[in-house]
Structure formats: C-alpha cells, structure tokens
Amino acid sequence: MKFLKFSLLLFIATIAFSCVAPSENGAPQMIKTDVPERPAGQTDMLQFAAEPIPTVRVGFVGLGMRGPGAVQRFTHIPGVEIVALCDLRPERVDAAQEILRKAGFPEAAGYSGDVNSWKELVERDDIDLVYVATDWNSHAEIGVYAMENGKHVAIEVPAAMTLEQIWALVDTSERTRKHCMQLENCVYDFFELTTLNMAQQGVFGEIIHTEGSYIHELSAFWDSYWNNWRLDYNEKNRGDVYPTHGIGPAAQLLNIHRGDKMNYLVSVDTKPIVGPEIVKELYGREAPDFRNGDHTLTLIKTEKGKTINIQHNVMTPRPYSRMYQLTGTKGFANKYPVQGYAIQSGQVESEGIPNHEDLNAHSFVSEEVKTALMEKYKHPIHKELEEKAKTVGGHGGMDFIMDYRLVYCLQNGLPLDMDVYDLAEWCSLIPLTEISLDNGSVPVEIPDFTRGGWDKIDGLKFAY
C-alpha cells in the first residue's frame, strides 16, 4: 500500500512538473521530467557496501522461464542457503524443490497458490536476499517491499517499467540502505567484459560512441509467457520496452554516473505490422490499436559529448543481435554480426600479440590476433570464473558469473558491480522512449537519478 500511495503521488508530481522547454521560435525543444528532491535524511548509494554476510540466505520469487535456472546456479555457489521458493503455480515450486534435491540441498519453504504469496516469503526473518524473476509488471513492487522488510534485492530485467517505479526503487534503496541490483547478465559476457577491460586500459583511445540492442525474434516464445504478459505489454505500450541488454554494456564503456551521464534521448520507430499479426494468429482477434512498432531506434547524448545507439526488435525475422559496438579515437570493437577488433598500430604492447606492428584500424585484426588480444586482456573476473561458469552454464556462463559476483560482494561487504542507479538509468529508456515517440520524436531529458552524484566516482571499477 505504501508503494501504491508513493507511486500515485510521484506520478502526479511528475505530470505537474514535466514540461517542454521552448526554443527561441516557440517550437518544442526538449521534454523534461521532474527529478524529485531527495527526502530528508537520505544519502546516495554510490559505492555503498553493506555489512558482510558470510552465508547468504536466499528466497526466490518467480519460478517460470528464468527462476529455475537461477535456483540451479545458486546450488553451485559456496556459502549460500536457499531458504524459500515462491511461484503462483504449485507445480513450479515442486519442480524447483526437485532441483534442490538433486543438488543435495535441503528442501526450501514453499509458497504458492495466491498472487500475494510472495509477501509471506519476503516477510520471513531468515532471508538476506530476495531474487525476483516474475513478470515485468510486478518487479518493482516486490523490490520495494523486500527492501522495506530488510532484504537486499536482485531483480530480473527490466527491473522497473515506469518513472514512478524507478524512483520508488531508488528512494527505497537509499532510505533502507539495502542493495537493489538489476540482474543484467550481458555485462558479464566474455567478449563484452574483455572489451571493457581493453577500453579501460586505453587500447581504443577515448571511447566516443557505443551501440547496443535487443534484436531477438520471439515467435517461438510468445505463448510461453504466463498469462500472455509480454505480448500484452507490447500491445499496450510503445518504445524500447526491453533496453537493458543493449544499454548496460554500452553505458559501462562510457562510465555512466561514474564520470559521465546520459543527458537526453530521441526515439523513432516503425509502424506495428508483425505485432498485430501475432495477436491475431495466437488469440484470434484483431489488434488495431497495437502500440509498439516492430523496430525502435534510440539515440542518446551524454554530458561529455559521447553518443549511444540503442535498438529493439522482437518481431521481425532477423539473426539474434545485441549490436555491442564501440568507436574509439584509436580503435573499434564489434560483436554482431562479425566479432572483431580494429586497432591502430602502437595501441597494444608487443608481448603475446603476433604482428603487432602491422595493426591498423582499416580492417579487423586476424583471428589469430583477436584470440591473442582476448587472452592478453581477459578480465580478472573471467580468469577466476570462466571455467566453472561454462560448466554451470546460463547463457554460456554469464548468468553464473552474474550470480556469483552478487553473492561474492554480499559475502565480503563490497559494493556490487551494478547499483540502483544503473538499474534506474537503464530502465528509464522504457518510459522515456515512449514519451519521445508519442510527441513526434522530440528529445526527452534523461533524469540524473544520482541527484548530482554522477561524477563523484572516477570510472567503473569492480570490487575485490
């Protein structure tokens, strides 16, 4: 109830204080959204580290498409107790219990059969971390309630769908001093994390442009989402509704809220063609008011003059792509559709790199050189976890690395790799792109969710 009241008040305030800044000729120039004043007594969560938790006791909420894999992965992480499992469907809880039995774990407390069963799990006094893998619309409410009940929370992507939900998570995390992390696995993928390490060591010069996307035709999955929640969301909403896989790695390369910030975005989309066809095919009805275009493109400008290109397409037949790409003053990296590096001569040390003097930025390096670069600049996280991650699995191992790092930081009282402001910034593309699209692709200001702290940290660092 507190969450609902807060959301309503914040929504009213946002509407009241949002405005379109006019240009000199009176035409709309930029839509601004309100940044509510930080409540008295709250401080930011930048570099926040909670007290160490030697044994992390976990409760899982949501055991549909993503939850069971998380339960399985956590059985491979030392110092974890799986205390409770929750899903609306009892058979989902039973299936997760079987995962625990096969792994030699004791049976967990089970909650099911009611849409509010998750509250009973959250209210337990023997849980440190609530892991949320439900449908999008329920993520923020569960996250807020978990923190209010003294729990750290990790929420599947996207963790929040509206500005009201985003600010509720930010303010609750600041007020309760509890971690609120978004479970963005793609930042741990092997090419992405290696490239980030190269970028941080200056291999590409200054990074001036990054790209990311979620291009994944979902025809094989639409009828697998409980109660049709994903297609329903696309039908009723417009914009980049699933941006975090693309924007997460792109934002890390640019040190967003660690020395730079995203200032504004502009979004354009195609008309919806495939979306209404899917509704008719699956549910036998017309969808004349289907909101989301088949393909959405968003351009972002940062405070330091950098640019980001983010795209979303889950409708049309295309090879999977997260577009991951960077443009630097001394080099270039690209993952889709061709994975490779283009680097100016002299940007890497000779040790271990064949033909290093022949490097140039006009073409990709050879496969031999790329392999040598990825070995030379392998991230310390991958040096520690790559072998086990590939054995345990989860999108090739990046899911396990994500979960392991979360638990590791909690156990050792360290700042998490991703904080609540990463969550806020990356999720904000969902409502902000809709605002831009519904107003003729007018630029929309991206709020500073740190409320002035975006340049307090000098670059992205992982804690050890």
C-alpha positions as CSV (number, residue, x, y, z in Angstrom):
1,M,0.0,0.0,0.0
2,K,2.8,2.4,0.8
3,F,4.3,1.7,-2.6
4,L,1.0,2.4,-4.4
5,K,0.5,5.7,-2.5
6,F,4.1,6.7,-3.2
7,S,3.7,5.9,-6.9
8,L,0.4,7.9,-7.2
9,L,1.9,10.9,-5.5
10,L,5.1,10.7,-7.6
11,F,3.1,10.3,-10.8
12,I,1.0,13.4,-10.0
13,A,4.2,15.3,-9.3
14,T,5.9,14.1,-12.5
15,I,2.9,15.3,-14.5
16,A,2.8,18.6,-12.7
17,F,6.5,19.4,-13.2
18,S,7.2,17.9,-16.6
19,C,7.5,20.5,-19.3
20,V,8.5,21.1,-22.8
21,A,11.3,23.7,-23.0
22,P,10.5,26.0,-25.9
23,S,13.2,27.1,-28.4
24,E,13.6,30.7,-29.4
25,N,10.9,30.4,-32.1
26,G,8.5,28.8,-29.6
27,A,8.7,25.3,-31.0
28,P,9.1,22.4,-28.5
29,Q,12.8,21.7,-27.9
30,M,13.0,19.1,-25.1
31,I,10.6,17.4,-22.8
32,K,11.8,17.4,-19.2
33,T,10.7,15.1,-16.4
34,D,10.9,16.0,-12.8
35,V,13.7,14.9,-10.5
36,P,12.1,14.8,-7.1
37,E,14.1,16.2,-4.2
38,R,15.9,13.6,-2.2
39,P,13.9,13.0,1.0
40,A,15.4,14.5,4.2
41,G,17.8,12.1,5.9
42,Q,18.6,10.1,2.7
43,T,22.0,9.9,1.1
44,D,23.1,8.3,-2.1
45,M,24.0,4.6,-2.6
46,L,27.2,5.3,-4.7
47,Q,29.9,2.8,-3.7
48,F,27.6,1.5,-0.9
49,A,28.9,-1.5,0.9
50,A,26.7,-3.4,3.4
51,E,27.9,-5.4,6.3
52,P,29.4,-8.7,5.2
53,I,27.1,-11.7,5.1
54,P,29.2,-14.9,5.3
55,T,26.3,-17.1,4.4
56,V,23.8,-15.6,2.1
57,R,20.3,-16.8,2.7
58,V,18.1,-16.5,-0.4
59,G,14.5,-16.5,-1.3
60,F,13.4,-16.9,-4.9
61,V,10.2,-15.3,-6.2
62,G,9.1,-16.4,-9.7
63,L,9.9,-19.8,-11.0
64,G,8.8,-19.7,-14.6
65,M,11.2,-19.1,-17.5
66,R,14.1,-17.6,-15.6
67,G,13.7,-18.6,-12.0
68,P,14.6,-22.4,-12.1
69,G,17.9,-21.7,-13.8
70,A,18.8,-19.2,-11.1
71,V,17.9,-21.8,-8.4
72,Q,20.1,-24.3,-10.2
73,R,23.0,-21.9,-10.5
74,F,22.9,-20.9,-6.8
75,T,23.4,-24.5,-5.8
76,H,27.0,-24.2,-7.3
77,I,27.9,-21.0,-5.3
78,P,29.7,-21.6,-2.0
79,G,28.2,-20.0,1.1
80,V,24.6,-20.0,0.0
81,E,21.4,-21.3,1.7
82,I,18.3,-21.5,-0.4
83,V,15.6,-20.8,2.2
84,A,12.4,-20.3,0.3
85,L,10.8,-20.7,-3.1
86,C,7.6,-18.9,-4.4
87,D,5.5,-19.1,-7.6
88,L,1.8,-18.7,-8.2
89,R,1.8,-22.3,-9.6
90,P,2.4,-25.0,-7.1
91,E,3.9,-27.3,-9.7
92,R,6.6,-24.7,-10.4
93,V,7.6,-24.8,-6.7
94,D,7.7,-28.6,-6.8
95,A,10.0,-28.5,-9.8
96,A,12.4,-26.1,-8.1
97,Q,12.4,-28.4,-5.0
98,E,13.5,-31.2,-7.2
99,I,16.4,-29.1,-8.4
100,L,17.5,-28.7,-4.8
101,R,17.1,-32.4,-4.0
102,K,19.3,-33.4,-7.0
103,A,21.9,-30.9,-5.9
104,G,21.9,-32.3,-2.3
105,F,20.3,-29.2,-0.8
106,P,17.6,-29.4,1.8
107,E,14.0,-28.7,0.8
108,A,13.1,-25.0,1.0
109,A,9.9,-23.5,2.3
110,G,7.4,-23.3,-0.5
111,Y,4.8,-20.6,-1.2
112,S,2.2,-20.8,-4.0
113,G,-1.4,-20.6,-4.9
114,D,-2.1,-16.9,-4.3
115,V,-0.9,-13.8,-6.2
116,N,0.3,-12.3,-2.9
117,S,2.2,-15.4,-1.6
118,W,5.4,-13.7,-2.3
119,K,4.8,-11.3,0.6
120,E,4.9,-14.2,3.1
121,L,8.4,-15.1,1.7
122,V,9.6,-11.5,1.9
123,E,8.4,-11.1,5.5
124,R,10.5,-14.0,6.8
125,D,13.3,-13.1,9.2
126,D,15.8,-15.7,7.9
127,I,16.4,-14.3,4.4
128,D,19.1,-11.9,3.4
129,L,18.5,-11.6,-0.4
130,V,15.2,-11.8,-2.4
131,Y,15.8,-12.9,-6.0
132,V,12.9,-11.7,-8.3
133,A,12.2,-13.4,-11.6
134,T,8.5,-12.7,-12.1
135,D,6.7,-10.8,-14.9
136,W,7.9,-7.2,-15.6
137,N,4.9,-5.5,-14.1
138,S,5.4,-7.0,-10.6
139,H,9.2,-6.4,-10.4
140,A,9.3,-3.0,-8.7
141,E,6.5,-3.7,-6.2
142,I,8.3,-6.8,-5.0
143,G,11.6,-5.0,-4.9
144,V,10.3,-2.1,-2.8
145,Y,8.5,-4.5,-0.4
146,A,11.7,-6.6,0.0
147,M,13.8,-3.6,0.9
148,E,11.2,-2.3,3.3
149,N,11.3,-5.7,5.0
150,G,15.1,-5.5,5.5
151,K,16.2,-7.6,2.5
152,H,18.7,-6.9,-0.3
153,V,17.0,-7.5,-3.6
154,A,18.1,-8.6,-7.1
155,I,15.6,-8.1,-9.8
156,E,15.4,-9.6,-13.3
157,V,15.4,-7.3,-16.3
158,P,13.8,-4.9,-16.7
159,A,13.5,-4.2,-13.0
160,A,11.1,-1.2,-13.5
161,M,8.8,-0.1,-16.3
162,T,7.8,3.4,-15.3
163,L,9.5,6.5,-13.8
164,E,7.3,6.1,-10.8
165,Q,8.6,2.6,-10.2
166,I,12.2,3.6,-10.8
167,W,12.1,6.5,-8.3
168,A,10.4,4.2,-5.8
169,L,13.3,1.7,-6.1
170,V,15.9,4.4,-5.8
171,D,14.4,6.1,-2.8
172,T,13.6,2.9,-1.0
173,S,17.2,1.7,-1.5
174,E,18.6,5.0,-0.2
175,R,16.2,5.1,2.7
176,T,16.6,1.4,3.8
177,R,20.4,1.2,2.9
178,K,19.7,-2.1,1.1
179,H,21.2,-3.1,-2.2
180,C,18.8,-3.1,-5.2
181,M,20.6,-4.7,-8.2
182,Q,19.2,-5.4,-11.7
183,L,20.1,-8.9,-12.9
184,E,21.7,-7.7,-16.2
185,N,23.7,-10.7,-17.3
186,C,25.1,-9.4,-20.6
187,V,27.7,-7.2,-19.0
188,Y,29.4,-10.4,-17.9
189,D,29.6,-12.0,-21.4
190,F,33.1,-12.9,-22.4
191,F,33.6,-10.5,-25.4
192,E,31.9,-7.6,-23.6
193,L,33.9,-7.9,-20.4
194,T,37.2,-8.5,-22.2
195,T,36.5,-5.4,-24.4
196,L,35.6,-3.3,-21.4
197,N,39.0,-4.3,-19.9
198,M,40.7,-3.3,-23.1
199,A,38.9,0.0,-23.1
200,Q,39.8,0.7,-19.5
201,Q,43.4,0.2,-20.4
202,G,43.3,2.7,-23.3
203,V,43.5,0.2,-26.2
204,F,40.8,2.0,-28.2
205,G,41.8,5.6,-27.2
206,E,38.9,7.7,-26.0
207,I,35.5,6.0,-26.4
208,I,33.2,8.4,-28.2
209,H,30.3,6.2,-29.4
210,T,28.7,2.9,-28.3
211,E,25.9,0.8,-29.6
212,G,23.7,-1.9,-28.2
213,S,20.4,-3.6,-28.9
214,Y,18.0,-6.4,-28.2
215,I,17.1,-7.9,-31.6
216,H,15.6,-11.3,-31.0
217,E,12.7,-12.6,-32.9
218,L,10.4,-14.2,-30.3
219,S,8.0,-16.2,-32.4
220,A,9.0,-19.4,-30.6
221,F,8.3,-17.9,-27.2
222,W,5.2,-15.7,-27.3
223,D,2.8,-18.3,-26.0
224,S,5.3,-19.4,-23.2
225,Y,4.8,-16.2,-21.1
226,W,2.4,-16.7,-18.2
227,N,-0.9,-15.0,-18.9
228,N,0.4,-13.5,-22.2
229,W,2.1,-10.8,-20.2
230,R,5.0,-10.0,-22.6
231,L,2.9,-9.7,-25.8
232,D,0.3,-7.8,-23.9
233,Y,2.8,-5.3,-22.7
234,N,4.0,-4.7,-26.3
235,E,0.4,-4.3,-27.4
236,K,-0.4,-1.6,-24.8
237,N,2.9,0.2,-24.6
238,R,5.3,1.9,-27.1
239,G,9.0,2.3,-27.1
240,D,12.1,0.3,-26.2
241,V,10.4,-1.9,-23.7
242,Y,13.5,-4.2,-23.2
243,P,16.6,-2.0,-23.3
244,T,18.9,-3.3,-20.6
245,H,20.8,-5.9,-22.6
246,G,21.9,-3.3,-25.0
247,I,22.3,-0.2,-22.9
248,G,24.1,-2.0,-19.9
249,P,27.4,-2.8,-21.6
250,A,27.2,0.4,-23.7
251,A,26.8,2.5,-20.6
252,Q,29.6,0.7,-18.7
253,L,32.0,1.6,-21.6
254,L,31.2,5.3,-21.1
255,N,31.4,5.3,-17.3
256,I,27.8,6.5,-16.9
257,H,27.3,8.0,-13.5
258,R,31.0,7.3,-12.9
259,G,32.3,10.4,-14.6
260,D,29.6,11.0,-17.3
261,K,25.8,10.9,-17.5
262,M,23.2,10.5,-20.2
263,N,21.6,13.8,-20.9
264,Y,18.8,13.2,-23.4
265,L,17.4,10.8,-26.0
266,V,15.5,10.8,-29.2
267,S,13.5,7.8,-30.3
268,V,11.9,6.8,-33.6
269,D,10.0,3.6,-34.6
270,T,8.4,1.8,-37.5
271,K,4.7,1.1,-37.6
272,P,3.5,-2.1,-36.0
273,I,2.9,-4.8,-38.6
274,V,4.1,-8.1,-37.2
275,G,2.8,-7.4,-33.7
276,P,-0.9,-7.3,-34.7
277,E,-0.4,-10.3,-36.9
278,I,1.0,-12.3,-33.9
279,V,-2.0,-11.3,-31.8
280,K,-4.4,-12.5,-34.5
281,E,-2.5,-15.7,-35.0
282,L,-2.3,-16.7,-31.3
283,Y,-5.5,-15.3,-30.0
284,G,-7.9,-15.0,-33.0
285,R,-8.6,-11.3,-32.6
286,E,-7.7,-8.1,-34.3
287,A,-5.4,-5.6,-32.6
288,P,-6.0,-2.3,-34.4
289,D,-4.5,-0.3,-31.5
290,F,-1.3,-2.2,-31.1
291,R,1.1,0.4,-29.8
292,N,4.7,-0.8,-30.2
293,G,6.4,-0.5,-33.5
294,D,8.2,-3.6,-34.9
295,H,11.6,-1.8,-34.7
296,T,12.6,1.0,-32.4
297,L,15.8,3.1,-32.6
298,T,17.0,5.5,-29.8
299,L,19.9,7.9,-29.9
300,I,21.4,9.2,-26.6
301,K,23.8,12.2,-26.0
302,T,25.9,12.3,-22.9
303,E,27.2,15.2,-20.8
304,K,30.8,14.6,-22.1
305,G,29.7,14.7,-25.7
306,K,29.5,10.9,-26.3
307,T,26.7,9.2,-28.2
308,I,24.8,5.9,-27.8
309,N,22.6,4.0,-30.3
310,I,20.1,1.5,-28.8
311,Q,17.7,-0.6,-30.8
312,H,14.8,-3.0,-30.1
313,N,13.1,-5.6,-32.3
314,V,11.5,-8.8,-31.2
315,M,9.1,-9.0,-34.1
316,T,10.7,-9.5,-37.5
317,P,12.9,-12.4,-38.7
318,R,16.5,-11.4,-38.1
319,P,19.5,-13.1,-36.6
320,Y,20.0,-12.5,-32.9
321,S,22.0,-9.4,-32.1
322,R,22.9,-7.2,-29.1
323,M,24.8,-5.0,-31.6
324,Y,27.6,-4.5,-29.0
325,Q,30.0,-2.0,-30.5
326,L,32.3,0.8,-29.6
327,T,34.0,3.5,-31.6
328,G,37.2,5.0,-30.1
329,T,39.7,7.5,-31.3
330,K,42.3,4.8,-31.7
331,G,40.3,1.7,-32.4
332,F,37.0,-0.1,-32.8
333,A,35.2,-3.2,-31.4
334,N,32.2,-5.1,-32.8
335,K,30.4,-8.3,-31.7
336,Y,27.5,-8.6,-34.1
337,P,27.3,-9.8,-36.8
338,V,31.1,-10.0,-37.1
339,Q,33.1,-10.3,-33.9
340,G,36.3,-8.4,-34.1
341,Y,38.7,-5.6,-33.3
342,A,40.3,-2.9,-35.4
343,I,43.2,-1.1,-33.6
344,Q,45.8,1.4,-34.7
345,S,49.4,0.3,-34.6
346,G,51.1,1.1,-31.3
347,Q,48.0,0.7,-29.2
348,V,48.9,-2.7,-27.7
349,E,52.1,-4.0,-26.2
350,S,54.0,-6.5,-28.3
351,E,54.2,-9.2,-25.7
352,G,51.9,-12.1,-26.8
353,I,50.5,-10.2,-29.8
354,P,51.6,-11.5,-33.3
355,N,52.4,-9.0,-36.0
356,H,51.5,-6.2,-33.5
357,E,53.4,-3.6,-35.7
358,D,51.1,-4.3,-38.6
359,L,47.9,-3.4,-36.8
360,N,45.7,-0.7,-38.5
361,A,42.2,0.5,-38.0
362,H,41.1,0.0,-41.6
363,S,40.1,-3.7,-41.1
364,F,39.6,-6.3,-38.4
365,V,42.7,-7.9,-37.0
366,S,43.2,-11.6,-37.9
367,E,41.5,-14.3,-35.9
368,E,45.0,-15.2,-34.5
369,V,45.5,-11.6,-33.2
370,K,41.9,-11.4,-31.9
371,T,42.5,-14.6,-29.9
372,A,45.7,-13.3,-28.5
373,L,44.1,-10.0,-27.6
374,M,41.3,-11.7,-25.8
375,E,43.7,-13.8,-23.8
376,K,46.0,-10.9,-23.0
377,Y,43.2,-8.7,-21.8
378,K,41.0,-11.4,-20.2
379,H,39.2,-9.7,-17.3
380,P,40.2,-10.8,-13.8
381,I,36.6,-12.0,-13.2
382,H,36.9,-14.3,-16.2
383,K,40.3,-15.5,-15.1
384,E,38.7,-16.6,-11.9
385,L,35.4,-17.9,-13.0
386,E,35.4,-18.7,-16.8
387,E,36.0,-22.5,-16.5
388,K,33.4,-23.1,-13.8
389,A,30.9,-20.7,-15.5
390,K,31.0,-22.6,-18.7
391,T,30.4,-25.8,-16.8
392,V,27.5,-24.5,-14.8
393,G,26.0,-22.6,-17.7
394,G,23.3,-20.0,-18.1
395,H,23.6,-18.2,-21.4
396,G,27.1,-19.7,-21.9
397,G,28.1,-18.9,-18.3
398,M,27.5,-15.2,-18.0
399,D,24.4,-15.9,-15.8
400,F,26.5,-17.8,-13.3
401,I,29.2,-15.1,-13.2
402,M,26.4,-12.5,-12.5
403,D,25.0,-14.6,-9.6
404,Y,28.5,-15.5,-8.3
405,R,29.6,-11.8,-8.2
406,L,26.4,-10.8,-6.5
407,V,26.9,-13.3,-3.7
408,Y,30.7,-12.7,-3.5
409,C,30.2,-8.9,-2.9
410,L,27.5,-9.6,-0.3
411,Q,29.7,-12.1,1.5
412,N,32.6,-9.7,1.6
413,G,30.8,-6.5,2.3
414,L,31.8,-4.9,-1.1
415,P,29.9,-2.6,-3.4
416,L,28.0,-4.5,-6.0
417,D,29.1,-4.4,-9.7
418,M,25.8,-2.8,-10.6
419,D,24.0,-0.4,-8.3
420,V,20.5,1.0,-8.1
421,Y,21.4,3.9,-10.4
422,D,22.5,1.6,-13.1
423,L,19.0,0.0,-12.7
424,A,17.4,3.4,-12.9
425,E,19.3,4.7,-15.9
426,W,19.0,1.6,-18.0
427,C,15.3,1.1,-17.2
428,S,14.4,4.7,-17.8
429,L,14.7,4.2,-21.5
430,I,11.4,2.3,-21.3
431,P,9.2,5.3,-20.3
432,L,11.4,8.0,-21.9
433,T,11.3,6.5,-25.4
434,E,7.6,6.2,-25.1
435,I,7.4,9.9,-24.3
436,S,9.6,10.8,-27.2
437,L,7.6,8.7,-29.7
438,D,4.3,10.0,-28.5
439,N,5.5,13.5,-29.0
440,G,6.8,13.3,-32.5
441,S,10.3,12.1,-31.6
442,V,11.0,15.2,-29.6
443,P,14.2,15.0,-27.4
444,V,13.5,13.9,-23.8
445,E,15.8,14.7,-20.9
446,I,17.1,11.7,-19.0
447,P,16.9,12.4,-15.3
448,D,20.0,12.3,-13.1
449,F,19.0,9.6,-10.8
450,T,22.0,10.1,-8.6
451,R,20.8,13.7,-8.0
452,G,24.1,15.3,-8.6
453,G,26.5,12.5,-7.8
454,W,27.2,11.3,-11.3
455,D,30.8,12.5,-11.3
456,K,31.8,11.5,-7.7
457,I,33.2,8.2,-8.9
458,D,36.2,8.1,-11.3
459,G,35.4,5.3,-13.7
460,L,33.8,1.9,-13.4
461,K,35.6,-0.5,-11.1
462,F,34.7,-4.0,-9.8
463,A,35.4,-4.6,-6.1
464,Y,37.5,-7.4,-4.8
